[in-house]
Amino acid sequence: MNRVIMIALAGAAALCGPGLHPAYAQAPAPVRQVGLDAAVAQAVAQNPVLASAQTTIARAEALLQQSRAALMPTVSGAITSVTYDSARGFEDATTQPRSQVLFSATAAVPLFAPEARARVTQGRDNVEVAALSAAAARQQIAVATAQAYIGIVTAHRQVEVSERSLETARAHLDYAERRLEGGAGSRLNQLRAAQAVAVDEAALESSYYALLAAQEALGLLMAEEGPVDVTDASVFDEPVTDIGDDWLAERPDVQYQARAVEAADRVVRDSWKAWLPTAGLSFTPQAVAPGSLFSPSRTWQLGISLSQRIFDRTPAAEKALRQVTLSQTRFARDEVELRARSEVRLARQAVTRRERVLETTVRAAEQAAEVLRISTAAFELGATTNLEVIDAQRSARDADTAVSLAESALRSARLDLLVALGRFK
């Protein structure tokens, strides 16, 4: 029953005339085009996902400033007003006025604070670790943008395949209609050709929609208010060469984990500084109004303080916690490096296999095109029916689609290899 309906629909399409065929497949409106480098740069600069990574850097810098503040001089002032029920004194001498205002200021500076200085160095490490974490996040956005770019290239290629297939099907339909009008063809052959045209028109519409969806995906990554198209259809067509031996250190995730291990190790090594003494200097001038017998109107104090831990279990507990954190960070680094080596091995194999697949699919597409040419020529000579022609058209279309998919898979494999090697950031 479905086959009957399809034939009827194809016949209705044929009766509408070939002049109406283009109305079934309208190409999307042109949109702004960008190159891969420009697309990645804009995505990295404007994508809102990176905002959280930037706030992590800002927090690390704020904590660093907080650590530095502990080593900077501090100055504070105070005004105190005291009123008693009555003045105090003896033998007509006032020792304590009824109301008195005290003006004081304190300037303090740490003279020796090794633990606080260690926290400043640790804060610098944390800023670098946060920056490397942001770099890893930027790479993820760049890779997603490149993948979207490849998707648009593939969608364009599929549109070309669908347009070429539709053009071939329409040419066959026109030939079948001319033969029918000349009395040499059959209504059945004309209906079969019309059905093939309808199928290819639907496939072309699907290809146009897939292209628009891919363009929207790229526009979303670039924070654009609409779809974005590509300018370079040959991205990642060149083979990956000059791999070298130092590729592991080029990966942002490996750099992040390695720097995190260094930072955690420094924290553990600085734990002994908690037992060092601390020393500080303070200077406090005071002014009292009105002065009294025991409270001169102007005075000052100079103080030097020295503090030393004698018995405290807190540093030992903190060191144990820091060692656990260091061990966890090392495990994470080892896991990332292990995964990186696996990704490189797999990506190299993927590139090799995809290249072979592309070679075979291209050869198959060439053979399918030759079969279509021979089948069409044989049909025009009356040596066969148009069933062979339609089947050859379908096979040629499928072969061209396989080539498009193989090209896309090879581009993605080369991108994955560049990412695994740390050469695409």
N, C-alpha and C positions, 0 to 999 in steps of 0.2 A: 504494500500500500504506500509506504514512504517513497519507493522508487517511482510509482505512478505520479505522486504529488510533485516530486522533483522534476519529472519530465514535463508535467503540465506547466509548472512555473517557468521552466526553461523555455517552453514553447511560447508562453505569454511574453516573456522577455524578447524572444526573437521576433514576435509579431509587432512589438513596439518599434522595431527598426534599429539598425546599427547606429544611426545618428544620435540616439538617446543613451548609448552606452556610457559615455564619459560622465553622465550625471550620477552614476552609481559610486564613483570613486573620486572625491575631491581632495586634492592635496592640502595639508594643513597650511595655515598662513605663515609666511616667513617670520622668524623670531631672531632676536639678537644672537650673534655668533661670537664665541670666544675660543681662544686656544687653551690647551691643557694647562700650561704654566699660569696663565691669567686666571683660569677657573680655580685652580688650587690656591693661588695667592688670595683671591677674593673669599673663597670658602674659609680659609684659615683666619682671615682678618675679620670676617663678619658673622661667621656661624655662631649662634648663641650658645652652643654646647660648650665652647671653650671658655665661657664666662666663669664657670665653676673652677676651672684650672687656674685662671688668673686670680681669683679670690684666694686660692690656696697659696699662691706666691705672695700676695699682699699680706696674708695672715703671718706667713713666715717672716716677712720683712718687719711687720709690726712687733712680733715677738723678739726679733733681733734688736730693735730699738728699745724695747723694754729691758732687755739684758744690758744694753749699753747704759741705760739711765741709772742702773745700780752703781756704776763706776763714776758717774758725774757728780760734781759738787751740788749740794742742795742749800738753798737759802729760804728761810721762812721768817715771818714776823708775827707778832702778837701784841694785842692791846688788852690789858686787864684792868677793870675798874672795880674797886672794893670799897664798900661803905659799911662802917660799923655803927652800932647804936650810939656811941659817943667816942670822943678822943681818949687816948690813953697817955698817961704821963705821971711824973712825980716832981715835987718841989718846983712847981711852975714850969717844968720842962715837958714838952710834948714828945713822947717816944713813938706814938702811933697816931697820925691824924685820923679824923673821923672818915674822910674820903680821900682816896689815893688812887692814882692812875699809874700803871706800870707799862712802859713801852719796852719791848724786847725783840731782838732778832737773833737768829741762829744760822750760822754758816757751817756746814759739815762736809768733809771730803774723806773718802776712804783712802787710807795710805797703803794697805796691803790686803787685797781681797782675791786670792788665787781662784777660789771656787766661782766667784762672780765673773772673773775674766775667762774662765773655762767655758761658762755658759754663753759668753759672747762668741767665742770661736765655734761652739756647737750651733749657735744660731745662724752663723754664716753657712755652715754645712747644710742646715735645714733649708735655707733659701736656695742653695744650689740644687738640693734634692727636689724641691718644689718646682724649680725651673725645668729640671729634666722630666718630671712628671707631666708638666704642661707640654713639653716637646713630644712626649709619647702620645698625648691626647691630640696634638696637632697632626701627628702622623696618621692617626686613625681618621681624622677628617680628610686629610689629603688622599688617603687610600680610597675612602668612600667616594670622593669626588672623581678620582681616576676611574674607578669601577663604573660610576654613572656615565662618565665620558665614553668608556668602551661600550656601554649599553646603547648609547645614542649612535655610535658608529655602526654597531651591529643592526640597530633598527633601520638605519638608512640603507644598509646593505640588503636587508630583507625587503624593504620597500622597492628597491631596484629589482630584486628577484620577482616580486609579485607583479610589478608593472611589466616586466619583460614577459612573464608567463601570460598575463592578461592580453598583452599585445599579440602574442602568438595565437592565443585562443580566439581573439577577435578576427585575426586574419583567416584562420581556419573557418570561422563562422561565415565570414563574407564569401569565402570560396564556396562553402556549402550552399549558401543562399543563391549565388550566381548559377551554380549547377542546377539547383531546384527550379529556378526561373527559366533556365534554358532547356528543361525537360530531361537533363541527363542525370540529375541527382534524385535523392529520395527525401521524403519528409522526415523519416527516421534519422538520417544522417544530419539533417539540419537541426533537429531537436537535440541530438547528442552534442553537437557543437555549441548550441545555445546554452545547454546545461553546463558545459565546461566553462563558458564565459561567466555565467552567474556564479559558479563556485570561485573562480579567480577574482571576480569583483568583490565578493565577500572577504576573500583572503587579503585583498589589497586594503579594504577598509580596516581590517584587523591590524594590518601592518602599520597603517597611518596612526591608529590609536596607540599601538605599542610605541611608536616613535614619539608621539606627544607625551605619553606617560614617562618615557625616559627623559625627555626634555624638562618636564616638570620636576622630576627627581633631581636633576642637576641644578635647576633654578632654586629648589628648596635648600640644597646644600650651600649654595652661594648666597642665600638670604635675599633672593630676587623676588620681585612681585610678579612673577610670571615664568614661562618656560624659557630655557636657554638652549641654543643649538651649538654645535661644534664646528670648527674650521678645519681641523686636521684629521683626516680619515686614516692616516698611516701611523697613528700612535702605537708604540710598542711593537712595531713591525721588525725592528732591528734586533738581532740576537744579542743576548747578554754576554759580554766578554770582559776580560781583565778582572776576574773575580778576586784574585789575591788571597792572602792568608790572614789578613787582619780584619776580615769582614765582621767578626763577632763584636769587636769594640765599636763598630759603626752603628749598631742597632740602638735606637733610643731606649727601648725597654731594658736592654742589657746595661746601658750606661746608667740608667736610673737605679737599677738594683745594685750595681757595683758601687755607686756613690752612696746609696743608702747603707750598704755594709760598712763603708769607710766612716760614715757619720756615726753609726751605732758603735763601732769599735772605738772611736774617739771618746764617746760618752763613757764607755767602760773604763778606758785607760785614765780618764780624768777623775775617776771615783776617789782616788787616794787624796785628792786635793781638798776633800771635805774635812780632813783631819788637820789641815794647816791652820795656823792662827790667823785671825783677822785683826786689823788695826785701823783706827779712824781718828781724825782730828776734827775738833769742833771749836767754834769761837762764838761767844754769846755776849754782845753788848746790851746793857739795860739802862733805862732812864726812868726815874720815879718822880712824880709831881703830885703834891709837894714832897720834898725830902723830909727825913726825920732823923732823930738821934742815931737810930740803928739802921736806917735805910738811906744811904747817901743818894743824892739825886742822879749821879752817873757812876756806873761801874761796868766791868766786863769780866768774862770768864774764858779761859783757854783750857780745853780738855783734850787729853789723849787717852784713847781706850784701846785695850788689847783683850781679845777673847780667844779662848782655846777650849775645844771639846776635850773632856776628860773621860766620860763614859756616856756613850750614846749608840744604841743599836740601829738607829735610822740609816746611817750611811751603809752599813752592811746589807740591810734589807733592800735599799735602793740599788746597790751594786748587783745583787742577785737578780733583781727584776731586769736590770739593764743587760745582764748576760743572757737572760732568756730572750729578750728582744733581739739581741745580736744573733743568737742562734736561729731564730725565726727568719731574720733578714737574710742570713747566709743560705738557709734552705730555699728561700724564695729565689735568690740569685742563681743557685745551682739548678733549680727547676726551670728558670727562664733560659739559661744557657743550654740545658739539655733539649728543651723544646725548640730553641733556635736552630740547633744543629739538625734536629729532625726535620724542621720546616725547610731548611736549605736542601737536604737530601731529597725530600719529597718534591720540592719545587723544581729541582734539576731534572728529576725523572719525568715530572709533568710536562716540562718544556720539550724534552726529547720525544715523549710519546705524542704530544699534541702536534709536533712538527710532522711526525710520520702519519698521523691521522689526516692532517691537512693535505699532505701529498696524495694519499689514496683517495680522499674525497674529491680533490681537484681532478684527478685522473678519471674518477667515476663520473663527474659532471661533464667532462669532455666527451666521454663515451656516450652518456645519455643525450647530449646535444647531437651527436652524430646519428644515434638511433632515431631521434626525432626528425632529423633532416631526411634520412633514408625512408622512414615511414611516411612522411609527407609526400615525398617524390613518388613512392609506390602507390599511394592513394590517388594522386593526381593522374597516374597512368592507368588506374583502374585495376591494379594488381592486388589490392587489399581493400578492406573496409576502413571507415574512419574510427572504428574501435581501437585499432592499433595506433592511430594518430593520437587519439585522446589519451590512451595509456602512455604513449611516449611523452606527450606533453606533461602528464602528471609525474612521470618518472624524472623528466628533466627539471621540473620545478622542485621536486623533492631533493634532487641531487644538488641543485644550486642552493637550496636552503641548508643542506648539510655542509656545504662549503662555507656559507656564512656563519653557521654555528661553530665550525671548526676554526675559522679565523678568529672568532670572538674568544673561544676557549684558549687558543694559543696566546692571544694578547693578554688575557687574564692570567695565564700561567707565567708569562714573562713579567707581568706586574708583580705577581706573588713572589717570584724569584728576587726581583729588585727589593721588595719589601723585606724578605727574609734576610737578604744580604745587608740591609741597612742603607741601601743606596737610593731609596725613594722616601723622602721625608716631607 
